[in-house]
Amino acid sequence: MVSFNKLTRTLAGIAAAALIVPLAACGGSGNGGTATPRGCPRNGGTATAEGIPAKGTDDGTEITLWTRSPLERQAKNVVEAYNKSHKNQVKLEIIPNDDMEGKVGGASQTDSLPDILAGDVVRIPYWASEGIFTDITKQIDGLDNKADLQQGHIEAGTVDGAEYTLPFITDVSVMVWNKNLYKEAGLDPEQGPKSIDQFVEQAKKVAALNKDGVAGSYLAGQSGGALVFDLFPSVWADGESVMNKDGSEATLDNDSMKGVLDAYKELANTTNGLGAGSKEETGATWTAPFANGKIGVMPYPNTSTTALFDAEKDGGFEVGVAPIPGTKEGKTSTFLGGDAMGISKDSKHVAQAWNFLYWLMQSDAQKEVFADQGDTASNIQTLKTAYKDADPRIQTINSVIIDGNGQTPKSPAFNEAFNAAGSPWQLLVQNAVWGSGDLKADNKAVTDVLSAQ
């Protein structure tokens, strides 16, 4: 008789592999702008960055930009600042996160992508490999401050040495805790967890309050994207990896990953250990339980902490922030996420689009649109110099980038292996936390999808 876990691993591998659908079939015309699937010759579309000015062109052209809804507030701040200070005008379209892939795929096939396309940094390697973007290697390499920029967002869009993307909005994972609940539980409200063991201990103390609707922690059990954002940093903090260097093999079968999964399993088996709905959480309401004051401690996206701090000023609960620890005390890491951006293959305004990209990479712009708004800049020098008067917790968030311990995983098949609904990674976590998982076998299921790229 086939075990449930084995069956779900097999089905997950088949389903996830089926999701690796090319954005267009081979055989498109050499200059028609059609994105070329993996394994086909890449023509990169019709747009070219050859001969454009170093700073681009600002002549009153309308530029189109697509980005995802989770980063809407930050994107609007960026566009508003650019439009106020330039003749060019950016027309921003916010796309629901779940609709992004379909919209990009359809637009690629009809040569109707926007001038600038921003997307989840872990999806960028696939898009870049498909010829979605215009090669802007010369322009990126010509930036005086290239070394100060978020390198993971540049590397994500680098294919065979050609560079296609720059950072748009940076989102990192941090540990947050509810200081009010910590006080009630007899914990030091100024001390968050410094190891995974401490994380479990503190979460269980909050759980033991037995308050209606209150839990120790929370996990988005049905969201592969939230799960990598939450769990990978602890593995990296221990010096372990989640994939091999070329992103073709999963390396999740290690002691650190097992320690993290065992920690959440312990909380799942503890009364009030994990918030109600954790197992079914798809990511749509992932941050809400903590924001509503019902969770003691959990990993959290920094782009959502501004709302927590604002609510605190209006009389809400106090929030603590710290880097995400590993299983061993003293080491921390973060998931360097967010959106990278590039000029699409279909752009008719490459010089003007580059003007926008060039402007946003400058330290003055980074300070205005990110630092002054309490958000995280993508420029290391800005992080070091523009936040001296900022909330200490924002400085803590910035420190997880400055210390250089964070990572941005890269694989063309990352979405199918990890982020997609029903991915083998999602099932690995479900099996480990709420079932009787086989980490070795589940790791192989992830590898099967990664290696199919």
Secondary structure, DSSP 8 states (H G I E B T S, - for coil): ---HHHHHHHHHHHHHHHT---SS-TT--TTS-----TTS-----S---TT--TT---SS-EEEEEEEGGGHHHHHHHHHHHHHH-SSEEEEEEE-GGGHHHHHHHHHHTT---SEEEEETTTHHHHHHTT-B---HHHHHT-TTGGGB-HHHHHHTEETTEE--EEEEEEEEEEEEEHHHHHHTT--TT---SSHHHHHHHHHHHHTT--TT-BSB---TT-HHHHHHHHHHHHHHTT--SB-TTSSSB---SHHHHHHHHHHHHHHTSTTSB-TTTTT--STTTTHHHHTT-BSEEEEEGGGHHHHHHHHHTT---EEEE-EE-SSTT-EE-BEEEEEEEEBTT-S-HHHHHHHHHHHHSHHHHHHHTGGGT---SBHHHHHHS-TTS-HHHHHHHHHHHTS--B----TTHIIIIISTT-HHHHHHHHHHHS---HHHHHHHHHHHHTT-
